[in-house]
């Protein structure tokens, strides 16, 4: 694909994480209108609609088609993406690619999710089991925390990491999120509270798990044709989507082939691709918003991004290097562990946070932020996307 135009995020919308009693399509309409208003564009300007496919328990099927009818939208591209936790990331990157190529001029990307409507046992557990290898893993009742518990154990063993110290990553993220009214948690926690929360999958405790919740987010992606016919919003908060990257390792959850379960090659390779595409070296990135559902995963991602040596990700947190005022801020929004975690929406939350950081409106603001790198992931981070955002001129 030949890139002929610059893609920018002109508008954002966000529903606070929590519990909602209205249908997903009503949530979608609310957050879409918020993003369009922020971008100062009309519904009639939208010619592309992109979204992750709704979760199986969402009653409305053919969701995008139904929404187009409700909104009165006629578009050239309508895409629903189903790749697990990367669904929102893939939908966004597809929208950006279409805007860059000229396939659409104004793309609307959104995600909504209601986890409060389903019990975590029964149908939900059946759904989770279906994501594992049907012959070898599903029959033993594998769980998502159970997968990450194994890699946490291995990470601590392989790098002589004190398991209790991983709680400090949760403490840092909950501190970051506490200032933001859109997050699920409004109070910090201390190390003792994290380690004293009930066990989920040894050695992971409750506060070290991402809390499922309801939420929604939307972004308006527009373009500059490069010939003076700017189709992007003229608002001061326009943010360029500078670089895209993605990668999928030859593995499925913990069924890796050649890599250790303490390494995440998909993140490493996706981030390198996004950096190359955006023309920015690692030391030019000011803020990182990774999709890191468990504390040791944030530590490993820090290593995969080349910010520290292998096994030193946790030490960077303990030394304050990953704090909002540190050398390389990681998850100033609070991330999955601080904000709450509707998985289909989480990648878009990272993008909204990137835009806020570059506009200077984030709740936990990093000073002089000009470039933000975000990731999305699925499985045991076997597949990942990476996106670099740049402050507008």
KEVEXLO-738460 format. One record per residue (C-alpha): x, y, z; residue in three letters. Coordinates in pm, whole numbers, plus 32768, in hexadecimal, padded with zeros to 4 digits. Example, Ala and Ser with C-alpha at 12.3 -4.5 7.8 and 13.67 -1.06 7.14 Angstrom:
84CE7E3E830Cala/85577F9682CAser/
***
This chain:
800080008000unk/808381587FA3unk/8055825B80B4unk/7FED83A38017unk/7F458453813Aunk/7F7E849182AAunk/7E7A83FA8393unk/7E2084B784D0unk/7D38848785F6unk/7C5885B985F6unk/7B5F85528701unk/7B3984668827unk/7A1A83EC88FDunk/7A1F831A8A39unk/792682758B21unk/79A282538C88unk/79EC80EC8CE7unk/78DE805C8DC7unk/778B7FB48DA5unk/767E801A8CADunk/75157FA48C9Aunk/74CC801C8B37unk/750E7F5289F9unk/76607F5C894Eunk/75D980128820unk/7563813388FAunk/76BB81478996unk/775181468839unk/7674826487C5unk/76D0833688F6unk/7848830A88D3unk/783F83398758unk/778984848779unk/788984F4887Cunk/79AC84A48792unk/790885528669unk/78C386888739unk/7A2B868A87B2unk/7AA486718649unk/79B4878185D5unk/793C86A684B5unk/77DB863A8460unk/774C84DD843Funk/772D851982C8unk/78A9853F82B0unk/78E583D78321unk/792782E38205unk/79C181C182C6unk/7952810583FEunk/7A43801C84B5unk/7A0D7F5285F2unk/7A6F7E1386A9unk/79687D068690unk/78897D0487C5unk/78B57BF788CAunk/77DD7ABD889Eunk/76EE7B2889B3unk/76927C6D8902unk/75277C3C8898unk/75397D12875Funk/75DD7C5A863Eunk/763F7D0684F8unk/76957E1F85E7unk/77337F1084EFunk/76147EE883F9unk/75167F318506unk/75DD805D857Aunk/75F980ED841Aunk/747E80E28405unk/7450818B8556unk/754C829C8504unk/74D382CC839Dunk/76348291831Eunk/7695823481BBunk/780281CA81ACunk/78FC813780B7unk/799F804D81B4unk/79067F8F82D9unk/79E67E9E8395unk/79B87DC984CDunk/7AFD7D278543unk/7B187BED8619unk/7C7A7BA98693unk/7C467B9C880Cunk/7CE87CB288D3unk/7D8B7D44879Cunk/7C377D7686F5unk/7C287EE6874Cunk/7D907F1486E2unk/7D5A7E688595unk/7C1C7F308555unk/7CD28076859Cunk/7E00801E84C6unk/7D1D7FB783A7unk/7C6D810783BEunk/7DBB81C083BFunk/7E3580FA8292unk/7CF4814781D3unk/7D1182B98222unk/7E8182BD81BEunk/7E3782158071unk/7D0A82EC8021unk/7C0981D58037unk/7B4C82AC8133unk/7B6A841381A8unk/7ACD84068302unk/7AD682BE83C1unk/7A14827E84FFunk/7AAC817685E5unk/79F28109871Cunk/79CA7FEE8816unk/78CC7FAB8925unk/78B37E8A8A17unk/77D67E1C8B36unk/786C7D0E8C10unk/77737D4A8D2Aunk/76657C8A8C6Dunk/770D7B358C8Bunk/777D7A5F8DAFunk/78EB79FF8DB9unk/788878918DCBunk/77B077C88CDAunk/779C78628B7Cunk/78BD79508BBAunk/79A6783A8C2Aunk/793877668B00unk/799678898A1Eunk/7AEB78AE8AC0unk/7B2D77388AAAunk/7AE377428936unk/7C0D78298900unk/7D0577218975unk/7D7875EF88B5unk/7C3E751988ACunk/7CF873CD88C5unk/7DFD741189CFunk/7DB1754C8A97unk/7C39757C8AA2unk/7BF274258B41unk/7CC2747C8C75unk/7BFC75BC8CB7unk/7D0976B88C60unk/7CC378238CBCunk/7D5A796D8C4Dunk/7DEA79BC8DA7unk/7E6B78558DB0unk/7F3378938C74unk/7FCD79D58CF4unk/801179378E48unk/80FA783F8D9Eunk/81BD794C8CEBunk/81D17A188E2Cunk/826778EE8EE0unk/836078B68DCAunk/83BD7A268DB6unk/84077A348F2Aunk/84D278F48F18unk/859579478DDEunk/85FF7AA48E49unk/86087A778FC2unk/84EE7B748FEAunk/84467B93913Eunk/82E07B3590FEunk/82617C29920Aunk/83077D4F915Bunk/82227D25902Dunk/810E7DBA9103unk/81BB7F0C90DAunk/81577F168F6Aunk/7FEB7EFE8FD7unk/8023800D90DCunk/80BD80F28FD5unk/7FA280BD8EDFunk/7E8D80E98FDEunk/7F37822C904Eunk/7F3882A78EE6unk/7DCB824F8EAEunk/7D4582E08FF5unk/7D4884448F6Dunk/7C7583EB8E3Dunk/7AF983F08E6Bunk/7AD183088D3Dunk/7B7F81E08DE4unk/7AE180C68EACunk/7BB881028FE0unk/7BCA8255908Aunk/7CAA81FA91AFunk/7E17818F91BDunk/7E7E8046925Bunk/7FB97FE79314unk/809A7EB992F4unk/7FFC7E0A941Dunk/7E9D7E2B938Aunk/7F0D7D98923Eunk/7FBD7C6F92DDunk/7EA17C4093D6unk/7D8F7C2E92D0unk/7CFD7AD69294unk/7DBC79DA91C0unk/7D4279A2905Dunk/7E4778C18FBBunk/7F8278899084unk/8046796C90A0unk/7F5A7A75900Funk/7E777B319100unk/7D307BE390B7unk/7DC37D4390A2unk/7EC37CC48FA7unk/7DAC7C668EB5unk/7D087D5E8DC6unk/7BA87DA38E41unk/7A9D7D5C8D37unk/79A07E758D13unk/78C57F2F8C1Bunk/7949804B8B45unk/796B80EA89F2unk/7A4A81CB8921unk/7A49826A87C8unk/7B44832286EDunk/7B1C83EB85ADunk/7C3C83B784B8unk/7C6184B5839Funk/7D67851782A0unk/7E38861D81F4unk/7E4885DA807Eunk/7F9986848066unk/7F1487737F5Bunk/7E8688788044unk/7D2E87D78056unk/7D32878681C7unk/7C0F86A7822Eunk/7C7986978399unk/7BDA876184ADunk/7C6288BD84E1unk/7C4F888E8659unk/7D9088C68718unk/7D8B8761879Cunk/7DD586A48658unk/7ED78591868Funk/7F9384DF8578unk/7F9483638561unk/8103834F8506unk/815481DB8506unk/80A8808884F0unk/81327F308540unk/80AB7DD2857Dunk/812E7C7385ABunk/80B57B1A860Dunk/81A57A1A869Bunk/818D78AB8636unk/80E37852877Cunk/7F8D7839881Funk/7F6A78AF8987unk/807477E58A43unk/80B176F58923unk/81F3779E88B2unk/82E2770487B5unk/843C779B87D6unk/841478B388D4unk/841278B68A4Funk/82C2790D8AF0unk/837C7A2F8B91unk/83B37ACE8A3Bunk/82B07B7E8962unk/833D7B918801unk/81F67C13876Eunk/82147D51883Dunk/83837D7D87E8unk/83507D558671unk/820D7E20865Funk/82AE7F3F871Eunk/83E07F3F863Cunk/83027F498508unk/823380688595unk/836F812985EEunk/83F980FB848Funk/82AE815C83F1unk/829E829284CAunk/840D82E98496unk/844A82F9860Cunk/8558824986D4unk/850E81B78829unk/85B282D688E2unk/84C783CC8835unk/838E833088D0unk/831A83F28A02unk/81FA83198A80unk/819881AB8A68unk/803581268A8Aunk/804F7FAA8A6Aunk/7F3C7EAA8A80unk/7FC47DF78BB3unk/7EBC7D2B8C6Bunk/7F9E7CA98D82unk/80C17D508E3Aunk/81D87C6F8DBCunk/815E7CA88C58unk/819C7E1E8C7Funk/82FA7DCC8CF9unk/833A7CE68BD1unk/82AE7DE38AD8unk/839D7EE68B67unk/84B47DF58B0Eunk/842B7DA289B5unk/841B7F148961unk/85917F24899Dunk/857180128AC2unk/862C7F298BB1unk/86E77DE08BA6unk/863A7C908BC9unk/85C07C568D2Bunk/85E27DC68D8Bunk/847C7E398D42unk/840A7E208EAAunk/85457ECE8F29unk/84F37FF48E45unk/83A380198EF3unk/843C7FFB904Dunk/853A81088FF1unk/842681F68F7Dunk/849B81F28E12unk/833F818A8D96unk/8282828E8E65unk/81D383B08DB8unk/82F984908E11unk/83FA837F8DD0unk/84EC833C8CB6unk/83F0827B8BE1unk/828B82928C68unk/81C9814C8C49unk/804C81548C63unk/801382B28CF2unk/7EA1826A8CB6unk/7EB481448DA6unk/7E9C80448C8Funk/7DD07F068CAAunk/7E1F7EE28E1Cunk/7DC480458E7Eunk/7CAA80A78D93unk/7BE07F678D84unk/7BDA7E898C54unk/7ACA7E578B50unk/7BB47D9C8A60unk/7B157E088918unk/7B277F758987unk/7C7D7F768A30unk/7D4A7FB688F1unk/7C7280E788A7unk/7C9E81608A0Eunk/7E15815A89CCunk/7DE2822D8893unk/7D0183248949unk/7E0B83438A57unk/7F15837F894Cunk/7E45849A88BCunk/7E0C852F8A14unk/7F7E85218A64unk/7FD785D38920unk/7EC586D58953unk/7F3F870E8AB6unk/7DF086AC8B50unk/7E41855B8BF3unk/7DE685298D61unk/7F4784B08DAAunk/7FFD858E8CB3unk/816085528C3Eunk/8215869A8C0Aunk/828286F68AA8unk/81EC85BE8A0Bunk/821B85BF8890unk/8210844C8838unk/8148832C88CEunk/816381BA887Cunk/803D80D688C7unk/80047F6188A3unk/7EE47E6D8896unk/7EFD7CF688C9unk/7E447BAE88D3unk/7E867A5B8969unk/7FC47A518A32unk/80397B7C8963unk/80717A96883Aunk/7FD87B98874Funk/80107D0D8776unk/7FE17E5B86CFunk/80B07F918714unk/805580F586B9unk/8123823586D3unk/8069837E8702unk/810C84D186CCunk/80AD862B8744unk/801B86FC8629unk/80DC881E8598unk/
***
